[in-house]
Amino acid sequence: MYNVLIVEDHDRLREQLAQFYEQEGYRVTVAGCGEDGIAKLAEEKFALIVSDVKMPGMDGFQLARHVREKYPDTDVILMTAFGNIKQAVEAMKLGASDYITKPFQPEAIRLVSEKLIEKRRLVDEVRELRLSLKVQVEHNLENILSKSPKMLKVFDLIRSLAETDSGVMITGETGTGKELVARAIHNLSRRKAKQFVAINCGAFPDTLLESELFGYEKGAFTGAVQSRAGKIEMADGGTLFLDEIETIPPPMQVKLLRVLQEREVERLGGNRKLKVDMRVVAATNVDLTICLARGFLREDFYYRINVIPVQLPPLRDRLEDLPVLINHILNKHPVAQEKKINQVEPQVLDQMLAYHWPGNIRELENILERAIVTCPGEVIEGVDLPAPPQRVVDRYYAINGEAGVNLKEWLDRSEKEYLRSLLIKHKGGISLTASEAEVDNKTLYRKMRRHGLHKESFKDLG
């Protein structure tokens, strides 16, 4: 509802105009003279002023000039019983938005008012759009959304280090967006025209990881029926992103270190060295100082890749971003768009704000996807938030207890839950789990197969 100020010294006409604008849906304020109108303007903001020209004291021309100087966003319609071209031109020069002569029909002033209000509505929409775009520029860096002060500092760091070729180590819990940050660094750098090559080092056995990274020549091993470039070679001129860097075995770290130092790579089974110019961005969700202390990570390799550290805060430490992320996920999800789901109930948001979010943004996406699929209306009225993983283990013992179980069954169950808790702790990391359990990787894999445990199931936990 727009505010209208009517300035008219004639009581009857002032009342008629007030009644007309109220019936049209405006909020109306009246003044009996120009000076009274000036006082009303100082108290309240108006979209439109309808003023008589000929009034005792301050006339309509003077009022229009004052409004244009002090309140340039407010439109002024001047009314007079002595309309002529000269007065109309003078009125527009003084800042009037339009001009009508008395007597006038209601339709005439309705059309003039609607024209000015429509123009104002468009101006307001443009202003809001510009403000929205400004917020998006400030809070959206290469598809990373945030208004959290912690993340905005990360944005500043990304912008600054994107201009360099230094090695970057991104640390953060699973699901915090480490690959998104790596891609942002690449896209803002001088290397953006070349490839961004990503590899999850924890997803490959040692022998396969080497061929993935270095490539191979035809006949290098059984199954190598044709030559293939490795990830390092593909990243020439661009960026190589090494996720789960802690899973790279020490012998492979030595080979990678040599590549980084000499800037050349040799395919498996080949004898030709290829020059490579790439930037390395690594990521991990574990404490690398522990890996160093336990010998899983070589110091020379660690210091080579950990030139500039970037620490990503978990979602629970940037909960002010939760409404922003929820809105973004709902807006881009095809099922949510089809079902016109664009918000969650306030109590649902409160529930989500109180949750710990061990899986961070990836967990948020999964939970919202389940809610979207099952939502019967256009507003999400409930979400299924799981219990923290460790509580699941505790609840298992609380429910099952130890009665009625023989020793072998109890030992099997205990071993399974012991390994499960370690895998949760280390997010499926085989080397770290095996080390803490004081068994070798082969033994751990064998026991995991026997208990039906898969490392992929634990990557999004903890």
C-alpha positions as CSV (number, residue, x, y, z in Angstrom):
1,M,0.0,0.0,0.0
2,Y,1.5,3.3,-1.1
3,N,1.2,6.5,1.0
4,V,-0.4,9.6,-0.6
5,L,-0.2,13.2,0.8
6,I,-3.0,15.5,-0.3
7,V,-2.3,19.3,0.1
8,E,-5.4,21.4,-0.6
9,D,-6.7,24.5,1.2
10,H,-10.3,23.8,0.1
11,D,-11.9,21.6,2.7
12,R,-14.5,20.0,0.5
13,L,-12.1,19.1,-2.4
14,R,-9.5,17.8,0.2
15,E,-12.1,15.5,1.6
16,Q,-13.3,14.3,-1.8
17,L,-9.7,13.6,-2.9
18,A,-9.0,11.7,0.3
19,Q,-12.1,9.6,-0.1
20,F,-11.1,8.9,-3.8
21,Y,-7.6,7.7,-3.0
22,E,-8.7,5.6,0.0
23,Q,-11.2,3.8,-2.3
24,E,-8.3,3.2,-4.8
25,G,-6.4,1.4,-2.0
26,Y,-3.9,4.1,-1.0
27,R,-3.0,5.2,2.6
28,V,-4.0,8.9,2.8
29,T,-2.6,11.8,4.8
30,V,-4.0,15.3,4.3
31,A,-2.7,18.8,4.8
32,G,-4.5,22.2,4.5
33,C,-1.6,24.2,3.3
34,G,2.0,24.0,1.9
35,E,3.6,24.5,5.3
36,D,1.5,21.8,6.8
37,G,2.5,19.5,3.9
38,I,6.2,20.2,4.6
39,A,5.7,19.2,8.2
40,K,3.9,15.9,7.2
41,L,6.8,15.1,4.8
42,A,9.3,15.4,7.6
43,E,7.3,12.8,9.6
44,E,6.5,10.2,7.0
45,K,7.6,8.9,3.6
46,F,5.2,9.4,0.7
47,A,5.1,7.8,-2.8
48,L,2.9,10.6,-4.2
49,I,1.9,14.2,-3.3
50,V,-1.3,15.7,-4.8
51,S,-1.2,19.5,-4.3
52,D,-3.2,22.5,-5.3
53,V,-1.1,25.2,-7.0
54,K,-2.8,28.3,-5.7
55,M,-2.8,28.3,-1.8
56,P,-2.2,31.0,0.8
57,G,1.4,31.1,2.0
58,M,3.6,28.4,0.3
59,D,2.0,27.6,-3.1
60,G,2.2,24.3,-5.1
61,F,5.2,25.4,-7.2
62,Q,7.3,26.1,-4.0
63,L,6.1,22.8,-2.5
64,A,7.1,20.9,-5.7
65,R,10.6,22.6,-5.6
66,H,11.0,21.6,-1.9
67,V,10.0,18.0,-2.6
68,R,12.3,17.7,-5.6
69,E,15.3,18.9,-3.5
70,K,14.6,17.0,-0.3
71,Y,12.6,13.9,-1.5
72,P,13.6,13.2,-5.1
73,D,11.9,9.7,-5.0
74,T,8.5,11.3,-4.3
75,D,6.2,12.2,-7.3
76,V,4.1,15.4,-7.3
77,I,0.9,16.0,-9.1
78,L,-0.1,19.7,-9.3
79,M,-3.8,20.9,-9.6
80,T,-5.0,24.3,-10.7
81,A,-8.1,25.9,-12.0
82,F,-6.0,28.2,-14.2
83,G,-4.2,25.7,-16.4
84,N,-2.3,26.8,-19.3
85,I,0.8,25.7,-21.3
86,K,3.1,28.2,-19.6
87,Q,2.1,27.0,-16.1
88,A,2.4,23.4,-17.1
89,V,5.9,23.8,-18.4
90,E,6.9,25.8,-15.3
91,A,5.4,23.1,-13.0
92,M,7.5,20.4,-14.7
93,K,10.6,22.5,-14.5
94,L,10.1,23.0,-10.8
95,G,9.9,19.2,-10.3
96,A,6.3,18.3,-10.7
97,S,5.8,14.8,-12.1
98,D,2.5,15.7,-13.7
99,Y,-0.1,18.4,-14.0
100,I,-3.9,18.4,-14.2
101,T,-6.5,21.2,-14.4
102,K,-9.6,21.8,-12.4
103,P,-12.3,20.7,-12.8
104,F,-11.3,17.2,-13.5
105,Q,-13.0,13.8,-13.7
106,P,-12.0,11.0,-11.3
107,E,-10.8,8.9,-14.3
108,A,-8.2,11.6,-15.2
109,I,-6.5,11.7,-11.8
110,R,-6.8,7.9,-11.6
111,L,-4.8,7.5,-14.8
112,V,-2.2,10.1,-13.8
113,S,-1.7,8.5,-10.4
114,E,-1.6,4.9,-11.7
115,K,1.0,5.9,-14.3
116,L,3.3,7.5,-11.6
117,I,2.8,4.6,-9.2
118,E,3.5,2.0,-11.9
119,K,6.8,3.9,-12.7
120,R,7.6,3.9,-9.0
121,R,6.9,0.2,-8.7
122,L,9.3,-0.6,-11.5
123,V,12.0,1.6,-10.0
124,D,11.5,-0.2,-6.7
125,E,11.8,-3.6,-8.4
126,V,15.0,-2.5,-10.2
127,R,16.4,-1.2,-6.9
128,E,15.6,-4.5,-5.1
129,L,17.1,-6.5,-8.0
130,R,20.3,-4.5,-7.8
131,L,20.4,-5.0,-4.1
132,S,19.8,-8.7,-4.5
133,L,22.6,-8.9,-7.1
134,K,24.9,-7.0,-4.8
135,V,24.2,-9.5,-2.0
136,Q,24.8,-12.4,-4.4
137,V,28.2,-10.9,-5.5
138,E,29.2,-10.5,-1.9
139,H,28.0,-13.9,-0.7
140,N,28.4,-16.1,-3.8
141,L,31.9,-17.0,-4.8
142,E,32.0,-19.5,-7.7
143,N,28.8,-21.2,-6.5
144,I,29.9,-21.2,-2.8
145,L,27.1,-19.5,-0.9
146,S,27.6,-17.9,2.5
147,K,27.0,-14.9,4.7
148,S,29.0,-16.2,7.6
149,P,32.0,-14.0,8.6
150,K,34.1,-17.2,8.8
151,M,33.4,-18.1,5.2
152,L,33.7,-14.6,4.0
153,K,37.3,-14.6,5.3
154,V,37.8,-17.9,3.3
155,F,36.4,-16.0,0.2
156,D,39.0,-13.3,0.7
157,L,41.7,-15.9,1.1
158,I,40.6,-17.7,-2.1
159,R,40.7,-14.5,-4.1
160,S,44.2,-13.6,-2.9
161,L,45.8,-17.0,-3.4
162,A,44.1,-17.6,-6.7
163,E,46.6,-15.1,-8.1
164,T,49.5,-17.3,-7.2
165,D,50.8,-20.7,-8.1
166,S,51.5,-21.8,-4.6
167,G,50.4,-25.2,-3.3
168,V,47.2,-25.2,-1.3
169,M,46.0,-27.6,1.4
170,I,42.3,-27.5,2.0
171,T,41.2,-29.0,5.3
172,G,37.7,-29.5,6.6
173,E,35.2,-32.1,7.6
174,T,33.5,-34.3,5.1
175,G,30.8,-32.5,3.2
176,T,32.1,-28.9,3.8
177,G,32.8,-28.2,0.1
178,K,36.5,-28.8,-0.3
179,E,36.3,-29.5,-4.0
180,L,34.1,-26.5,-4.6
181,V,36.8,-24.3,-3.0
182,A,39.5,-26.0,-5.1
183,R,37.4,-25.3,-8.2
184,A,37.0,-21.7,-7.1
185,I,40.7,-21.3,-6.8
186,H,41.2,-22.7,-10.3
187,N,38.4,-20.6,-11.9
188,L,39.7,-17.4,-10.4
189,S,43.3,-18.1,-11.5
190,R,45.2,-17.5,-14.7
191,R,44.9,-21.3,-15.3
192,K,41.1,-21.2,-15.7
193,A,41.3,-21.8,-19.4
194,K,43.0,-25.1,-18.8
195,Q,41.6,-28.3,-17.2
196,F,40.7,-28.7,-13.5
197,V,41.6,-32.4,-12.9
198,A,40.3,-34.0,-9.7
199,I,41.1,-37.4,-8.3
200,N,40.0,-39.0,-5.0
201,C,43.1,-40.7,-3.9
202,G,41.3,-42.8,-1.3
203,A,39.1,-44.4,-4.0
204,F,41.9,-46.4,-5.6
205,P,44.1,-49.3,-4.5
206,D,47.8,-48.4,-4.5
207,T,48.7,-49.9,-7.9
208,L,45.6,-48.5,-9.7
209,L,46.3,-45.0,-8.1
210,E,49.7,-44.9,-9.7
211,S,48.4,-45.7,-13.2
212,E,45.6,-43.1,-12.7
213,L,48.1,-40.4,-11.7
214,F,51.0,-41.2,-14.0
215,G,49.3,-42.9,-17.0
216,Y,50.7,-45.8,-18.8
217,E,52.0,-47.0,-22.2
218,K,50.5,-49.8,-24.2
219,G,51.7,-53.2,-22.7
220,A,52.9,-51.6,-19.5
221,F,50.9,-54.3,-17.6
222,T,48.3,-56.9,-18.2
223,G,45.2,-55.1,-19.6
224,A,47.1,-52.1,-20.8
225,V,45.9,-52.6,-24.4
226,Q,46.5,-48.9,-25.3
227,S,48.4,-45.9,-24.0
228,R,46.6,-43.6,-21.6
229,A,47.5,-40.2,-20.2
230,G,47.4,-39.9,-16.4
231,K,45.8,-37.2,-14.3
232,I,49.1,-35.4,-13.9
233,E,49.6,-35.1,-17.7
234,M,45.9,-34.1,-18.2
235,A,46.4,-31.2,-15.7
236,D,49.2,-29.6,-17.7
237,G,48.6,-25.9,-17.7
238,G,45.8,-26.3,-15.2
239,T,45.1,-27.5,-11.7
240,L,45.5,-31.0,-10.2
241,F,43.2,-31.6,-7.2
242,L,44.2,-34.4,-4.9
243,D,41.4,-35.3,-2.5
244,E,42.0,-37.5,0.6
245,I,45.7,-36.8,0.3
246,E,46.4,-38.7,3.5
247,T,45.6,-42.0,1.7
248,I,48.5,-41.8,-0.7
249,P,51.1,-44.4,0.4
250,P,54.6,-43.1,1.2
251,P,56.2,-44.7,-2.0
252,M,53.7,-42.8,-4.1
253,Q,54.4,-39.6,-2.2
254,V,58.1,-39.9,-3.2
255,K,57.1,-40.2,-6.9
256,L,54.7,-37.3,-6.7
257,L,57.3,-35.2,-4.9
258,R,59.7,-35.8,-7.7
259,V,57.1,-34.7,-10.2
260,L,56.5,-31.5,-8.3
261,Q,60.2,-30.7,-8.0
262,E,61.2,-31.6,-11.6
263,R,58.0,-30.6,-13.3
264,E,58.0,-33.6,-15.5
265,V,56.2,-37.0,-15.5
266,E,56.9,-40.4,-17.0
267,R,54.1,-42.9,-17.8
268,L,54.2,-46.4,-16.5
269,G,56.1,-48.6,-18.9
270,G,57.5,-45.6,-20.7
271,N,60.9,-44.1,-21.0
272,R,60.0,-40.6,-22.2
273,K,59.6,-37.7,-19.7
274,L,56.9,-35.2,-20.4
275,K,57.1,-31.6,-19.1
276,V,54.1,-30.6,-17.0
277,D,53.1,-27.2,-15.6
278,M,50.4,-27.5,-13.1
279,R,49.2,-26.2,-9.8
280,V,48.5,-28.8,-7.0
281,V,45.6,-28.3,-4.6
282,A,45.2,-31.0,-2.0
283,A,42.4,-31.7,0.5
284,T,41.9,-33.8,3.6
285,N,39.4,-34.3,6.3
286,V,41.9,-35.6,8.9
287,D,44.5,-34.1,11.1
288,L,47.7,-34.4,9.0
289,T,49.9,-33.8,12.0
290,I,48.8,-37.3,13.2
291,C,49.6,-38.8,9.8
292,L,53.1,-37.2,10.1
293,A,53.6,-38.5,13.6
294,R,52.6,-42.0,12.6
295,G,54.7,-42.1,9.4
296,F,51.8,-42.2,7.0
297,L,52.8,-38.9,5.5
298,R,56.3,-37.9,4.6
299,E,57.5,-34.5,5.9
300,D,59.1,-33.4,2.6
301,F,55.9,-34.2,0.7
302,Y,53.7,-32.6,3.4
303,Y,55.7,-29.3,3.3
304,R,55.7,-29.3,-0.4
305,I,52.0,-29.3,-0.8
306,N,51.0,-27.5,2.4
307,V,52.2,-24.0,1.4
308,I,49.0,-22.2,1.9
309,P,46.4,-23.8,4.3
310,V,42.7,-23.1,3.9
311,Q,40.5,-24.3,6.8
312,L,36.8,-24.7,6.1
313,P,34.5,-24.3,9.0
314,P,31.9,-27.0,9.6
315,L,28.2,-26.2,9.1
316,R,27.5,-26.2,12.8
317,D,29.9,-23.2,13.1
318,R,28.2,-21.2,10.4
319,L,24.5,-21.9,11.1
320,E,23.6,-18.4,9.9
321,D,24.2,-19.9,6.4
322,L,21.5,-22.6,6.9
323,P,18.5,-20.6,5.6
324,V,20.6,-19.5,2.6
325,L,21.7,-23.0,1.8
326,I,18.2,-24.4,2.3
327,N,16.8,-21.8,-0.1
328,H,19.5,-22.5,-2.7
329,I,18.9,-26.3,-2.6
330,L,15.1,-25.9,-2.9
331,N,15.5,-23.5,-5.8
332,K,17.8,-25.8,-7.8
333,H,16.2,-29.1,-7.0
334,P,14.1,-30.2,-10.0
335,V,11.5,-32.1,-7.9
336,A,11.1,-29.1,-5.6
337,Q,10.6,-26.8,-8.6
338,E,8.0,-29.2,-10.0
339,K,6.1,-29.4,-6.7
340,K,6.6,-25.6,-6.1
341,I,8.4,-26.3,-2.7
342,N,10.2,-23.1,-1.7
343,Q,10.4,-23.1,2.0
344,V,10.4,-25.1,5.3
345,E,8.2,-24.5,8.3
346,P,9.7,-22.3,11.0
347,Q,9.7,-25.2,13.5
348,V,11.6,-27.4,11.0
349,L,14.2,-24.7,10.6
350,D,14.5,-24.5,14.4
351,Q,15.0,-28.3,14.4
352,M,17.7,-28.1,11.8
353,L,19.4,-25.3,13.6
354,A,19.7,-27.5,16.7
355,Y,21.1,-30.4,14.8
356,H,24.9,-31.1,14.8
357,W,25.4,-31.7,11.1
358,P,28.2,-34.3,11.1
359,G,27.9,-34.7,7.4
360,N,27.8,-30.9,6.8
361,I,26.4,-29.5,3.5
362,R,26.3,-32.9,1.8
363,E,24.2,-34.2,4.6
364,L,21.9,-31.2,4.4
365,E,21.4,-31.9,0.7
366,N,20.6,-35.5,1.3
367,I,18.1,-34.7,4.1
368,L,16.4,-32.1,2.1
369,E,16.1,-34.4,-0.9
370,R,14.3,-37.0,1.2
371,A,12.0,-34.3,2.6
372,I,11.3,-32.9,-0.9
373,V,10.4,-36.3,-2.3
374,T,8.0,-37.1,0.6
375,C,6.6,-33.6,1.0
376,P,2.8,-33.6,0.2
377,G,2.4,-29.8,-0.2
378,E,4.4,-26.7,-1.1
379,V,6.0,-26.3,2.3
380,I,8.3,-28.8,4.0
381,E,6.7,-29.6,7.4
382,G,9.2,-32.2,8.7
383,V,12.7,-33.6,8.1
384,D,14.2,-36.9,9.2
385,L,17.4,-36.0,11.2
386,P,19.4,-39.1,12.1
387,A,21.0,-39.6,15.5
388,P,24.7,-38.9,15.7
389,P,26.7,-42.1,14.7
390,Q,28.2,-42.8,18.0
391,R,24.8,-42.8,19.7
392,V,23.8,-45.5,17.2
393,V,26.5,-47.7,18.6
394,D,25.5,-46.9,22.2
395,R,21.8,-47.6,21.4
396,Y,22.8,-51.0,19.9
397,Y,24.2,-52.2,23.2
398,A,21.3,-50.6,25.1
399,I,18.8,-52.5,23.0
400,N,20.6,-55.8,22.6
401,G,22.4,-56.1,25.9
402,E,24.4,-59.3,26.5
403,A,21.8,-61.7,27.7
404,G,21.2,-64.8,25.6
405,V,24.3,-64.5,23.6
406,N,27.1,-67.0,23.6
407,L,30.8,-66.0,23.8
408,K,31.5,-66.3,20.1
409,E,28.5,-64.3,19.1
410,W,29.4,-61.6,21.7
411,L,33.0,-61.5,20.5
412,D,31.8,-61.1,16.9
413,R,29.4,-58.4,17.7
414,S,32.0,-56.6,19.9
415,E,34.6,-56.8,17.1
416,K,32.1,-55.5,14.5
417,E,31.1,-52.5,16.6
418,Y,34.7,-51.8,17.6
419,L,35.7,-51.7,14.0
420,R,32.6,-49.7,13.1
421,S,33.4,-47.1,15.7
422,L,37.0,-46.7,14.5
423,L,35.8,-46.4,10.9
424,I,33.3,-43.7,11.9
425,K,36.1,-41.9,13.8
426,H,38.5,-42.0,10.8
427,K,35.7,-41.6,8.2
428,G,36.5,-44.9,6.5
429,G,40.2,-44.3,6.4
430,I,41.8,-47.7,6.1
431,S,45.3,-46.9,7.1
432,L,44.3,-44.8,10.2
433,T,41.8,-47.4,11.3
434,A,44.3,-50.3,10.9
435,S,47.0,-48.4,12.8
436,E,44.7,-47.7,15.8
437,A,43.5,-51.3,15.8
438,E,47.1,-52.4,15.5
439,V,46.5,-54.7,12.6
440,D,47.8,-54.4,9.0
441,N,45.5,-53.2,6.1
442,K,45.0,-56.7,4.8
443,T,43.8,-58.0,8.1
444,L,41.4,-55.1,8.5
445,Y,40.0,-55.6,5.0
446,R,39.4,-59.3,5.7
447,K,37.6,-58.5,9.0
448,M,35.5,-55.8,7.3
449,R,34.4,-58.2,4.6
450,R,33.4,-60.8,7.3
451,H,31.3,-58.2,9.1
452,G,29.8,-56.6,6.0
453,L,31.5,-53.2,6.6
454,H,32.4,-51.1,3.6
455,K,34.7,-48.0,3.9
456,E,32.4,-46.0,1.5
457,S,29.6,-46.2,4.1
458,F,31.7,-44.2,6.6
459,K,33.1,-41.4,4.4
460,D,30.1,-39.1,5.1
461,L,30.0,-39.8,8.9
462,G,31.9,-38.4,11.8
